[in-house]
Amino acid sequence: MTEFPGRTIRGLFALPKNRSPILWIGLAVLLSAVALVLVFSLGGKSQKVGQIPAEILAKIDREKAKARQEHAEFMKTPAGHLWQRHPYWSLETCQKIIEGQVFPGMSKEQAKEAVGRVIQVKEKRGDQQPEEWAVEGRSGERMILKFEGNALVEIERK
C-alpha cells in the first residue's frame, strides 16, 4: 500500500489540517445543537411549558367560588330579581333602582322602575324643550324628570 506524503493517519479523525474547514464548522454546529437539546430537555424546569402552577389554580378556584356565592346571594335580593328581568342593566344600577334612586343618565325604562308612579308626561315640544315627567318617588317626594331622547338629563325636586 502506498502512503502519500503528509498523511500519516487515515480515517475520520485525521488531523484538522487534512480536513475541510466546512466539515469542522458543520461538526461544531451539530455538537452545539445536541448539547443545547440535552441541556433544555433534561434539566432546569419541573413543569411543562404552558402549565399553570397548582397554587395559582387553587387561588383562581377560590375566587370563582366566592364570586358564585356572591352572585347567588345577589340573585335572592329584589335587585337580583330586577336584574333577571333586565340582564343588560348593571348590578349597581339595579341596586340603585330598587333603593328608589333617580340619577342623570338613566333610561326612561329605568326611571319608571325607580319611581313610585308617573303622574304626568309632557311630550317634547320642538327641538329645545325636553320631555318632562312629573313623578312621585317611592318615599312620596315629587320630582320633575327631564329627558332628552331616552336619557334622563335633569331632576327637579319639589
N, C-alpha and C positions, 0 to 999 in steps of 0.2 A: 504494500500500500504506500502510496506516495503522500508525503506531507508537504503542505505549502509553507513557505517561509512566513513567520509571524503568527501562525495559528498552531498553538500547541494544544489547546483544549477544544474538543468538539462537543456539540450538543447545545441544548437550550441555554445553559448558564455559562456561556462563554464570556470572556471579559467584555466590559462595556464598550471598549474601543472597536470591538469586532461586530457590534450590533447597531442597527439604525437608531437614531435619536427618536424617531416616531414610535418605535417599539417601546422604548423606555418611558416615553410620555404616556402612551396608552396603558402600559402596565401600572404606572403611578396613579393614573386616574381610576383604573379598575380597583386597585387595592384601597384607595381612599373611599371609593363608593362602598365597598364591602365593609370597611371599618365604620363608616357612618351608619350603615344599616344595622350593624351589630350593636353599636352604642345606643341608638334610638329605639330599637326594638326590644332589647333585653333589659335595659336599666332605666332608672330615672323616675318613671311615673307608676303609681299603683292603681290608677284608674284609666279607663279608656277615654279617648278623645271625645268630647261632647257629653260625657257623663256628668250628671249633676250630683254633688255630694249629698249624702244622706241627711246631714244637719239642715241643709237648705231646703230639701224636700219636706222635712218634718215641719219646718217653720212655715212653709207655704201651706201645708195641710192644716196647721193650727189657724192661720189667718183665714183660710177658706171656711173652716168650721165656725169660726167666730162671726164672719160675715153672713153665713147662712142663718145662724142663730139670731143675729140682729134683724135680718130681713124677715124671718118668721115672726119675731115679736112685733115688728112694724106692721106686718100684714094683719095682725089681730086688732089693731087700733082703727078708729074711724078714718084717719088719714090713709091707712093702708087700703081700706075698702074703697075710698075715693080714688086712690092710685090704680086699683084694679079696674075701675071703670074708665080711667083716663091714663093709660100707661105711658103716654108720651109727655106727661107733665112730670116735673122733677119731684122727688120725695119731699124736698124742702118746701116747694110751692104747695103741695097737698097739705102739709102740716100747717102752713100759714092760712090756707083757705079754711081748714077745719077750725082754727082759732078765731076766724072771722076777720082776719086782717085783709085790708084792701091796699094795694100799692101800685104805683105807676109801672106800666109795662105789662100788666095783666091783660089777658084777652077778655072779651065780653063773656065768654062761657065761664071762665074762671071767676069773674066778678059776680056772675049770677049765683055761682056756688058759694061764694064767700059771704054775701049779704043775706039778711033775713028774708027780705022781699023787695021787689022792684015796684015802686009806687007809680011812677010816670016815666015815659020815654019821650023826649023831644027829639024828633028826627033832625038830621043835618039840613041846614038851610044855606045853600050856596057853598062856596069853597072856603069861606073864612070861619064860619061858626061850626064847632064840633058838635057831635051828637051828645045830648045830655040825658042822664038817667037820674031821677030822684029816687033814692033808695032808703030803706031802713035797715041799719046794721043789726047784727044778732043781739047786740046789747041794747037796742032800742034807739040809738042815736040816728039822726037823719043826716044824709050826705047827698051831695050832687057829684056824680061821676061824669067826667067829660072824656069822650072817646074820639080819636082820630083814626079812621079806618077801623081796625079791630083792636087797637091798643089803647089802654087807659093812659091818659096823659096828665090829668089833673083831678084832684079830690078837694071838694069844698065841704067842710064840716059845718053843720048848723047847730 
